[in-house]
Amino acid sequence: YLDPEYFQTSQITEKSDVYSFGVVLAELLTSKKAFSFFRPQSHRNLSMYFVSAMNEGRLDQILDKEIVSDVEYVIEVANLAKRCLRVAWRRKTKHERSCYGVGGNKDH
């Protein structure tokens, strides 16, 4: 759950919390652990695999099939997870804005 920037700076920031939240969302959406040696190498790190799959339009292939009953909501949560996990995006955005949540406002 550690922010990749932690390995460069050895500091935990609000952005680290945003990243960790993204990992938790990805775990919930896929029913996979954050890291596993039992998956193929390109899939071991769930956060990287999740963002890659979303960028390639393959979200439907990685979601837990049991949670797909409300597709619109699942896609919004997946997009929130992606925003939290994208390192370059997090550097440019304040913590409060990045996790305003589903629907784009902080009340959700």
ZAMARGU-4260 file (C-alpha; in steps of 0.2 Angstrom, whole numbers, plus 5000, padded with zeros to 4 digits):
<rodrens>
0) 5000/5000/5000 | 5015/5011/5000 | 5016/5026/4988 | 5030/5023/4975 | 5036/5040/4979
5) 5040/5034/4997 | 5054/5024/4990 | 5062/5039/4983 | 5059/5052/4997 | 5056/5041/5013
10) 5042/5052/5018 | 5023/5049/5019 | 5012/5063/5014 | 4994/5066/5011 | 4997/5059/4993
15) 5002/5043/5001 | 4985/5041/5009 | 4977/5045/4992 | 4988/5031/4984 | 4984/5019/4997
20) 4965/5023/4995 | 4967/5019/4977 | 4975/5002/4981 | 4960/4998/4992 | 4947/5003/4979
25) 4957/4992/4966 | 4957/4977/4978 | 4938/4979/4981 | 4934/4981/4963 | 4945/4966/4957
30) 4944/4955/4973 | 4963/4953/4971 | 4977/4957/4984 | 4988/4972/4981 | 5003/4961/4977
35) 5005/4943/4973 | 5019/4932/4967 | 5006/4919/4962 | 5001/4930/4947 | 5010/4933/4931
40) 5024/4946/4932 | 5014/4959/4923 | 5000/4957/4935 | 5009/4955/4952 | 5007/4974/4957
45) 4989/4977/4957 | 4990/4996/4956 | 5000/4995/4940 | 4990/4982/4932 | 4974/4991/4936
50) 4979/5007/4929 | 4986/4999/4914 | 4970/4989/4911 | 4960/5005/4913 | 4971/5014/4900
55) 4968/5000/4888 | 4950/4999/4890 | 4950/4982/4898 | 4941/4986/4915 | 4928/4973/4911
60) 4942/4960/4911 | 4949/4963/4928 | 4933/4967/4938 | 4926/4954/4950 | 4911/4948/4940
65) 4900/4948/4956 | 4901/4967/4958 | 4896/4972/4941 | 4877/4973/4944 | 4877/4993/4944
70) 4890/4996/4930 | 4889/5015/4930 | 4893/5016/4949 | 4907/5003/4947 | 4915/5013/4932
75) 4914/5029/4943 | 4923/5020/4957 | 4936/5012/4945 | 4939/5030/4938 | 4942/5036/4956
80) 4954/5022/4960 | 4963/5026/4944 | 4965/5044/4949 | 4972/5040/4966 | 4984/5027/4958
85) 4992/5038/4945 | 5008/5045/4951 | 5010/5059/4939 | 4992/5065/4941 | 4994/5065/4960
90) 5009/5076/4960 | 4999/5090/4951 | 4983/5088/4962 | 4979/5092/4980 | 4973/5078/4991
95) 4956/5086/4994 | 4952/5087/4975 | 4959/5070/4971 | 4948/5060/4983 | 4932/5070/4981
100) 4924/5054/4976 | 4911/5047/4965 | 4902/5060/4955 | 4915/5073/4957 | 4911/5081/4973
105) 4916/5078/4991 | 4899/5074/4997 | 4899/5056/4990
</rodrens>
